[in-house]
Amino acid sequence: MNLTRIAPALLLALGLAAPAAAQDFGPKTYAECVMVNAKRAVSRDGGMLMRRACKCRFQDAKAEECRAYSQAALDCMISNLVAAERDEQAWGVERACRTKLPKN
């Protein structure tokens, strides 16, 4: 076998197998975040909390409503609020993310 053919193929395979960061595939702007996530939220409060998380993550992290959240908590909310079917579940997700990933 020709080593010049195998080496590039092996390097390509290893490069593709490297783990990707979660944010590489997520939204990169407020508009993308709202379009992709908030519109999919099932509960009314879930949609509102998702828009808040998108705003705090991508637009205005210094706003009054954003002061309680770390960036990790906002990422947690963005990735988990879509599944909340009822308003109580959405607030539980918000509380869990805020409590588990507090702002330092």
C-alpha positions, 0 to 999 in steps of 0.5 A, spaced: 500 500 500 502 506 498 503 510 505 502 517 501 494 515 500 493 512 507 496 518 511 492 523 509 486 519 509 488 517 516 489 524 518 482 526 515 479 521 519 482 523 526 480 530 525 473 528 524 473 524 530 475 530 534 469 532 539 466 538 537 464 544 542 456 544 543 456 552 541 459 550 534 452 547 532 448 552 536 445 559 534 450 565 534 446 571 534 439 573 538 435 572 532 438 565 530 437 563 537 429 566 537 428 563 531 431 556 532 429 555 540 423 560 542 418 558 536 419 551 538 417 552 545 411 548 547 409 552 553 407 560 553 412 561 559 417 556 556 417 561 550 418 567 554 424 564 558 427 562 552 427 569 549 430 572 555 435 566 555 437 568 548 437 576 550 441 575 555 446 570 552 447 574 545 444 581 546 444 585 553 448 581 558 448 587 563 440 588 563 436 587 570 433 581 568 440 578 566 444 579 572 442 572 575 444 568 570 451 565 568 453 564 561 453 556 563 446 557 566 443 561 559 446 555 555 443 550 560 436 554 559 437 554 551 438 547 551 433 545 555 427 549 555 424 547 549 422 540 552 418 543 557 411 542 556 407 546 561 409 553 564 411 549 571 416 545 568 419 551 564 420 555 571 423 548 574 428 548 568 430 556 569 430 554 577 435 548 576 439 551 571 440 558 575 441 554 581 446 548 578 450 554 574 450 560 579 453 566 577 460 567 581 
